[in-house]
Amino acid sequence: MSDDQEKQANSETGVTRRSVLAGGVGVATGTAATLVAGLGAEGAAAGPLQRPWATELGDPVGTNPYGHPSSFEKTVIRRPTPSEYAPKGYVPPMNESSWTGTPLQDLRGIITPNGLFYERSHGGYADMDPAKHKLVIHGLVDRNLELSMEDLRRFPTVTTFRFLECSGNSDLIWGKATYGGQETSPYLTAQDIHGLLSCAEWTGVRLSDLLREAGADTARAKWLIVEGADSGALARSLPMARALDDCILAFAQNGEMLRPEQGYPVRLLVPGCEGNLNIKWVQRIEVTDQPLFATFETAQYTDLQKSGKAWISSLVMEAKSIITFPSGGQSLPEKGFYQIRGIAWSGRGKISHVDVSLDGGRNWTPAQLTEPVMSKCLTEFTLPWRWDGSETLLMSRATDETGYTQPFVQQLVEARGKFSSYHNNGIQTWRIESNGEVYNATG
Amino acid sequence: MRRVNLVFCAILPLLASGPAVAQTGDCSDRPLCLGQTISEADLAVWSLNVFPDGTGLPDGMGNAEEGRQIYRDKCSACHGEEGVGVKVLLDRGAFPTLVGSTPPLTDTEQQPAQTVGSYWPYITTFFDYVRRAMPFATAHSLSNDEVYAVTAHILVLNDILPAAANLDRDSLMQVTMPNVDGFICDARPDVFAPRCMSNCSVPGDAGISIGSGETYGKPVPLTDCMVR
């Protein structure tokens, strides 16, 4: 099939160039090829009025009481880290303690659809009966309180746009030293490397309102121990100062109730802070004068430094950005105009600048930030670009409103050591080869 | 230790029977009067938190020999005999070893094993975790005595307790873990990259600076750090 034929086929069948490029070559072009053959049999002269969807009725309204994406988008799904491209010792053996990543390269704007929001659980996810779920707040309070979901939903609510990112996100590109000296694969996609990142509109109750209702002794109490109702009762220590700031107990996400894999019926949201602090299925909050030193804030999710000491109490996810188009696994079909696009975010506030480099970091051009730009939320950026067909090392670099600028991964590794792979907010490099194929060039 | 709830005390005698729960509506001192008060006794049956100072440790006692049996039956399939892991699982990065290596875990060629004995700062963390989350597929199935026993066994495997040691609240609080001083506050932002726009240094250039958090001047709030 010639290039012109393929372009015509793609346009005729509704398979957009984007879905061909982004969805992976296998499925999308396969579909296109099948439909091209069909058109050939019917005659290439068939015009717009002769296509099946123009001559027959579509599916009845109400066919899908809860709708789902077009069948042409079926490759846009959450995926686990691909074991064939991951370093040895990377893939968890139990699907109950595992993760899947968001297909960042296939999404637009800043909101992650609920069905594509990344998953990370340490004991699987239950679908809990909200009528049986209780939330208890106790400890250094005037009164221990037990709330039903009905009680909780009667509190005044807030709605806020926030990203969530696992502290282990992007650890695949920390550097080859981390995982047995194996080189990082060039075949990794944005989803493979950075997919433990999503963003949503959250609705819930201010944690500070709940603390007031219980009469928390905020002079003595410096910590909250927040615990989930899942198998494993995952718990972490939350500093009181943050609890009183902008934390919410969220029960809705993007307009609907939370999904089970996001902690239905209620989860903690600690804006800008690492994923595992955002306890799902919250059942208990103990107000205390000391932190718990729980497993997932000591034995795991702590960053071992060069000195042999490890950072504890890590909370914030620092400013970061990635280009989602063009990105690993995609390809540019020809020279010419493209819009570079990507996402940026910071756990310390708003994004103020994103710069793009086309020459491996020597020179940078400011990208356009798409409104709205919100605090502790994804921000979309774009840059118009004309590709001349030469090999290109493509990077993006975020600066947030505190003045902090995203560093190179190598600078982080030099400062922290090769085994400190959490909280990697280093710059991602994509290499576009002269044939238009895009590869990971970081790590 | 906890403040006395005057409202709760005042109405408690009025409840002739049933659970010690105040009714909503009797709470003019609360902003919204949503939810019900719950007594310490009703909470105690499902409180799991165990703090480094021993707060939350339950009554009970276990022996390391009993712990060895429990471990063999309920833990060794994933964590291996003697806590050294199971090779096929270790090769996939799963269920890391519970024993081996000693602090300090300084930068070496291979990633040092971060085990209970070499990495975990407090034994209360281990007790808390086993009681809330282990065994993996059957959480909350061990009695408090069994959790003490398994904790004793793991401490014996790590040469922290002598063989056949007993463990209860008091003796557990006597245990000091080898890596108790192995943790420091998160130092981010530890790397400061200036927003250079042209002819910038890139990794591999001679003399490229990694900057520092001091340059940036906005350290992480100390209130965030878990220090004892």
HADDOCK unambig.tbl for C-alpha pairs under 7 A between the chains (distance, minus, plus):
assign (segid A and resid 88 and name CA) (segid B and resid 91 and name CA) 6.87 0.50 0.50
assign (segid A and resid 88 and name CA) (segid B and resid 92 and name CA) 6.53 0.50 0.50
assign (segid A and resid 89 and name CA) (segid B and resid 90 and name CA) 6.97 0.50 0.50
assign (segid A and resid 89 and name CA) (segid B and resid 91 and name CA) 5.14 0.50 0.50
assign (segid A and resid 89 and name CA) (segid B and resid 92 and name CA) 3.95 0.50 0.50
assign (segid A and resid 89 and name CA) (segid B and resid 93 and name CA) 3.85 0.50 0.50
assign (segid A and resid 90 and name CA) (segid B and resid 92 and name CA) 5.78 0.50 0.50
assign (segid A and resid 90 and name CA) (segid B and resid 93 and name CA) 5.36 0.50 0.50
assign (segid A and resid 91 and name CA) (segid B and resid 92 and name CA) 5.60 0.50 0.50
assign (segid A and resid 91 and name CA) (segid B and resid 93 and name CA) 6.59 0.50 0.50
assign (segid A and resid 92 and name CA) (segid B and resid 92 and name CA) 6.28 0.50 0.50
assign (segid A and resid 92 and name CA) (segid B and resid 93 and name CA) 6.54 0.50 0.50
assign (segid A and resid 92 and name CA) (segid B and resid 94 and name CA) 5.76 0.50 0.50
assign (segid A and resid 93 and name CA) (segid B and resid 89 and name CA) 6.97 0.50 0.50
assign (segid A and resid 93 and name CA) (segid B and resid 92 and name CA) 6.73 0.50 0.50
assign (segid A and resid 93 and name CA) (segid B and resid 94 and name CA) 6.49 0.50 0.50
assign (segid A and resid 139 and name CA) (segid B and resid 2 and name CA) 6.66 0.50 0.50
assign (segid A and resid 140 and name CA) (segid B and resid 2 and name CA) 5.68 0.50 0.50
assign (segid A and resid 140 and name CA) (segid B and resid 3 and name CA) 6.91 0.50 0.50
assign (segid A and resid 141 and name CA) (segid B and resid 3 and name CA) 6.83 0.50 0.50
assign (segid A and resid 142 and name CA) (segid B and resid 3 and name CA) 5.95 0.50 0.50
assign (segid A and resid 142 and name CA) (segid B and resid 4 and name CA) 6.87 0.50 0.50
assign (segid A and resid 142 and name CA) (segid B and resid 5 and name CA) 5.51 0.50 0.50
assign (segid A and resid 143 and name CA) (segid B and resid 5 and name CA) 5.75 0.50 0.50
assign (segid A and resid 143 and name CA) (segid B and resid 37 and name CA) 6.21 0.50 0.50
assign (segid A and resid 144 and name CA) (segid B and resid 37 and name CA) 5.34 0.50 0.50
assign (segid A and resid 144 and name CA) (segid B and resid 38 and name CA) 5.44 0.50 0.50
assign (segid A and resid 144 and name CA) (segid B and resid 39 and name CA) 6.87 0.50 0.50
assign (segid A and resid 145 and name CA) (segid B and resid 35 and name CA) 6.10 0.50 0.50
assign (segid A and resid 145 and name CA) (segid B and resid 36 and name CA) 5.43 0.50 0.50
assign (segid A and resid 145 and name CA) (segid B and resid 37 and name CA) 4.41 0.50 0.50
assign (segid A and resid 145 and name CA) (segid B and resid 38 and name CA) 5.67 0.50 0.50
assign (segid A and resid 146 and name CA) (segid B and resid 35 and name CA) 5.52 0.50 0.50
assign (segid A and resid 146 and name CA) (segid B and resid 36 and name CA) 5.21 0.50 0.50
assign (segid A and resid 146 and name CA) (segid B and resid 37 and name CA) 5.97 0.50 0.50
assign (segid A and resid 146 and name CA) (segid B and resid 38 and name CA) 6.10 0.50 0.50
assign (segid A and resid 147 and name CA) (segid B and resid 35 and name CA) 4.43 0.50 0.50
assign (segid A and resid 147 and name CA) (segid B and resid 36 and name CA) 6.46 0.50 0.50
assign (segid A and resid 148 and name CA) (segid B and resid 35 and name CA) 6.90 0.50 0.50
assign (segid A and resid 151 and name CA) (segid B and resid 34 and name CA) 5.77 0.50 0.50
assign (segid A and resid 151 and name CA) (segid B and resid 35 and name CA) 5.70 0.50 0.50
assign (segid A and resid 178 and name CA) (segid B and resid 111 and name CA) 6.87 0.50 0.50
assign (segid A and resid 180 and name CA) (segid B and resid 110 and name CA) 6.78 0.50 0.50
assign (segid A and resid 213 and name CA) (segid B and resid 30 and name CA) 5.66 0.50 0.50
assign (segid A and resid 213 and name CA) (segid B and resid 31 and name CA) 5.88 0.50 0.50
assign (segid A and resid 213 and name CA) (segid B and resid 32 and name CA) 6.68 0.50 0.50
assign (segid A and resid 231 and name CA) (segid B and resid 133 and name CA) 6.55 0.50 0.50
assign (segid A and resid 231 and name CA) (segid B and resid 139 and name CA) 6.12 0.50 0.50
assign (segid A and resid 232 and name CA) (segid B and resid 132 and name CA) 5.27 0.50 0.50
assign (segid A and resid 232 and name CA) (segid B and resid 133 and name CA) 3.60 0.50 0.50
assign (segid A and resid 232 and name CA) (segid B and resid 139 and name CA) 6.14 0.50 0.50
assign (segid A and resid 233 and name CA) (segid B and resid 132 and name CA) 5.81 0.50 0.50
assign (segid A and resid 233 and name CA) (segid B and resid 133 and name CA) 6.50 0.50 0.50
assign (segid A and resid 239 and name CA) (segid B and resid 223 and name CA) 6.74 0.50 0.50
assign (segid A and resid 239 and name CA) (segid B and resid 224 and name CA) 5.67 0.50 0.50
assign (segid A and resid 291 and name CA) (segid B and resid 226 and name CA) 6.19 0.50 0.50
assign (segid A and resid 292 and name CA) (segid B and resid 50 and name CA) 6.96 0.50 0.50
assign (segid A and resid 292 and name CA) (segid B and resid 51 and name CA) 5.11 0.50 0.50
assign (segid A and resid 293 and name CA) (segid B and resid 125 and name CA) 6.25 0.50 0.50
assign (segid A and resid 294 and name CA) (segid B and resid 125 and name CA) 5.66 0.50 0.50
assign (segid A and resid 295 and name CA) (segid B and resid 125 and name CA) 6.01 0.50 0.50
assign (segid A and resid 295 and name CA) (segid B and resid 129 and name CA) 6.24 0.50 0.50
assign (segid A and resid 298 and name CA) (segid B and resid 120 and name CA) 6.62 0.50 0.50
assign (segid A and resid 299 and name CA) (segid B and resid 119 and name CA) 6.66 0.50 0.50
assign (segid A and resid 299 and name CA) (segid B and resid 120 and name CA) 5.43 0.50 0.50
assign (segid A and resid 306 and name CA) (segid B and resid 106 and name CA) 6.01 0.50 0.50
assign (segid A and resid 306 and name CA) (segid B and resid 107 and name CA) 5.09 0.50 0.50
assign (segid A and resid 307 and name CA) (segid B and resid 106 and name CA) 5.47 0.50 0.50
assign (segid A and resid 307 and name CA) (segid B and resid 107 and name CA) 6.84 0.50 0.50
assign (segid A and resid 308 and name CA) (segid B and resid 104 and name CA) 5.28 0.50 0.50
assign (segid A and resid 308 and name CA) (segid B and resid 105 and name CA) 4.29 0.50 0.50
assign (segid A and resid 308 and name CA) (segid B and resid 106 and name CA) 3.87 0.50 0.50
assign (segid A and resid 308 and name CA) (segid B and resid 107 and name CA) 6.43 0.50 0.50
assign (segid A and resid 309 and name CA) (segid B and resid 182 and name CA) 4.76 0.50 0.50
assign (segid A and resid 309 and name CA) (segid B and resid 183 and name CA) 5.30 0.50 0.50
assign (segid A and resid 309 and name CA) (segid B and resid 184 and name CA) 6.54 0.50 0.50
assign (segid A and resid 310 and name CA) (segid B and resid 182 and name CA) 6.25 0.50 0.50
assign (segid A and resid 310 and name CA) (segid B and resid 183 and name CA) 4.76 0.50 0.50
assign (segid A and resid 310 and name CA) (segid B and resid 184 and name CA) 5.98 0.50 0.50
assign (segid A and resid 311 and name CA) (segid B and resid 183 and name CA) 5.77 0.50 0.50
assign (segid A and resid 311 and name CA) (segid B and resid 184 and name CA) 5.06 0.50 0.50
assign (segid A and resid 311 and name CA) (segid B and resid 185 and name CA) 5.35 0.50 0.50
assign (segid A and resid 311 and name CA) (segid B and resid 186 and name CA) 4.60 0.50 0.50
assign (segid A and resid 312 and name CA) (segid B and resid 183 and name CA) 6.01 0.50 0.50
assign (segid A and resid 312 and name CA) (segid B and resid 184 and name CA) 5.96 0.50 0.50
assign (segid A and resid 312 and name CA) (segid B and resid 185 and name CA) 5.46 0.50 0.50
assign (segid A and resid 312 and name CA) (segid B and resid 186 and name CA) 5.73 0.50 0.50
assign (segid A and resid 312 and name CA) (segid B and resid 226 and name CA) 6.92 0.50 0.50
assign (segid A and resid 313 and name CA) (segid B and resid 185 and name CA) 6.62 0.50 0.50
assign (segid A and resid 313 and name CA) (segid B and resid 186 and name CA) 6.36 0.50 0.50
assign (segid A and resid 313 and name CA) (segid B and resid 224 and name CA) 6.62 0.50 0.50
assign (segid A and resid 313 and name CA) (segid B and resid 225 and name CA) 5.25 0.50 0.50
assign (segid A and resid 313 and name CA) (segid B and resid 226 and name CA) 5.73 0.50 0.50
assign (segid A and resid 314 and name CA) (segid B and resid 186 and name CA) 5.59 0.50 0.50
assign (segid A and resid 361 and name CA) (segid B and resid 200 and name CA) 6.79 0.50 0.50
assign (segid A and resid 361 and name CA) (segid B and resid 202 and name CA) 6.04 0.50 0.50
assign (segid A and resid 362 and name CA) (segid B and resid 198 and name CA) 6.09 0.50 0.50
assign (segid A and resid 362 and name CA) (segid B and resid 199 and name CA) 5.04 0.50 0.50
assign (segid A and resid 362 and name CA) (segid B and resid 200 and name CA) 4.65 0.50 0.50
assign (segid A and resid 362 and name CA) (segid B and resid 201 and name CA) 6.46 0.50 0.50
assign (segid A and resid 362 and name CA) (segid B and resid 202 and name CA) 6.66 0.50 0.50
assign (segid A and resid 363 and name CA) (segid B and resid 197 and name CA) 5.57 0.50 0.50
assign (segid A and resid 363 and name CA) (segid B and resid 198 and name CA) 4.30 0.50 0.50
assign (segid A and resid 363 and name CA) (segid B and resid 199 and name CA) 5.74 0.50 0.50
assign (segid A and resid 363 and name CA) (segid B and resid 200 and name CA) 6.35 0.50 0.50
assign (segid A and resid 364 and name CA) (segid B and resid 197 and name CA) 4.88 0.50 0.50
assign (segid A and resid 364 and name CA) (segid B and resid 198 and name CA) 6.20 0.50 0.50
assign (segid A and resid 404 and name CA) (segid B and resid 192 and name CA) 6.94 0.50 0.50
assign (segid A and resid 405 and name CA) (segid B and resid 192 and name CA) 6.91 0.50 0.50
assign (segid A and resid 405 and name CA) (segid B and resid 193 and name CA) 5.66 0.50 0.50
assign (segid A and resid 405 and name CA) (segid B and resid 194 and name CA) 6.48 0.50 0.50
assign (segid A and resid 405 and name CA) (segid B and resid 195 and name CA) 6.20 0.50 0.50
assign (segid A and resid 406 and name CA) (segid B and resid 193 and name CA) 6.65 0.50 0.50
assign (segid A and resid 407 and name CA) (segid B and resid 192 and name CA) 6.98 0.50 0.50
assign (segid A and resid 407 and name CA) (segid B and resid 193 and name CA) 5.26 0.50 0.50
assign (segid A and resid 410 and name CA) (segid B and resid 203 and name CA) 6.51 0.50 0.50
assign (segid A and resid 411 and name CA) (segid B and resid 210 and name CA) 5.22 0.50 0.50
assign (segid A and resid 412 and name CA) (segid B and resid 191 and name CA) 6.56 0.50 0.50
assign (segid A and resid 417 and name CA) (segid B and resid 107 and name CA) 6.92 0.50 0.50
assign (segid A and resid 419 and name CA) (segid B and resid 111 and name CA) 6.26 0.50 0.50
